[in-house]
Amino acid sequence: MKFIILSLLLFVNTYSYSQNSEYIEIEGVLTHEWGDSFDPKTNFSVVNYYFTFEDKTVQLDVSEKMKEQGPLEFWSGQRVIIKTKDNIHEKSLIKANLIKLVGDKSGNNVTDVTGAQPWVSIACKFSDISTEPENQQYFQDMYANSPGGLDHYWREVSYNKVNVVGSIAIDWINLPSTQTTYVSTPGSGTTADLSLLFTDCTNAADSMVDFSDSGNGQSFVGINMMFNASLDCCAWGGNRWATLDGVTKSWRVTWNPPWAFADEAVISHEMGHGFGLPHANNSDQDSSPYDSPWDVMSAATSYAVNDVVYGRLGKHINSYHKDRLGWYELSDKLILTTNVNSDNTIIIDETSLLSTTEYKMAQIILVDGSFYTIETRKKTGNYEANIVDNAVIIHHVVTGRQEPSWVIDEEQPPANFSDNEGVMWKVGETFTDLSNSLSIEVLSETTNGFEIRIIIDDLIFENSFESPL
Ligand SMILES: [Zn+2]
């Protein structure tokens, strides 16, 4: 099978270049890669941004302000124009002064992930380490469409909008180099050479897989690389622009040390990054994005169901994340805006219920453009049976920040880890946001969800806001 790596010259016909005083504007593709330590002591997390143009990929130095302007967190794998003063042909790290999306600027409809999403798992051995943690069958069966398998998991969390049918696993193959060639300090830092690991691992597997054909006429979408010893701090997931077997595109890619594939929840988390998801977070404003147990994209393994073979399984994904991947029908969502007074009593069914005539989520859009999402969770099913408790969960979402969705906590200050009562809204409890004239009251628990009353009324809440003269 023909294998061409980084033949990005194909890319030259879509490249444009213009001069604007001392700034240069260049068009190419933006990709993100997330590094996850999941270490409760350090909670170290990093996001790297890359820009590919012509036949070259450079890392981008992106300011916090620019991330908000984007919102960049929507744009992994998308065509963008960057503006920079740096010599992009000579440097490997470029300071971007502006990044703008080419074409659709809404950022809202470029993130849908639906249909068949076949992945390839490649088990890659460092040349100086012979250990083979797990075998090919383990990696192949990880994709099964039975409870605990990734095909079953992605079908359930996406309401059957996504499957990973056609995914395959390649048996252990040898990398050409030693562990320290790729990782100077195994188990720490962020210096794993992700590019060389990707190139060598996919190259080593080339005789065993045609990346351009997953068996149903389409190329594979993603590559899960399973390594037989530590990388740096982290397991990694995201997108990578490359040419494999003649197909040039943004591939969904994960890099996994043994501790990552020991818990399928971690693989689900990294695949989630591959599908374009950022982290979820709680509201404590510390540097850790791994402190909400209400999303596999945060504390992936906490309060997760334990499988005898695959360890902790992925939990569900919060309703903001599901919505941005395009997994709700319009009828699944109640969308309200605080510009208009309203009083709605609705039932929202629990997030793992595949089909329902009730709502699956509610979204309340605030005047500043941020919004609340409301979902319900129950200790039931293959992936949610071990969550903290049955409850209504509310997230405040600000697109543009590194972790857009923060779970709302009644406690002040918010708990360090959000397995507390403050984040679980239960029968008789009311969340009130006076500045947005809003209340969300949990009226009752139903068989499959919760009955909730949402009141938006500037007269009621302005009166309650009055202070005695
Ligand atoms: Zn992550």
Boltz pocket constraint, residues with backbone or C-beta under 6 A from the ligand:
constraints:
  - pocket:
      binder: B
      contacts: [[A, 34], [A, 35], [A, 36], [A, 269], [A, 273], [A, 279], [A, 297]]
      max_distance: 6.0
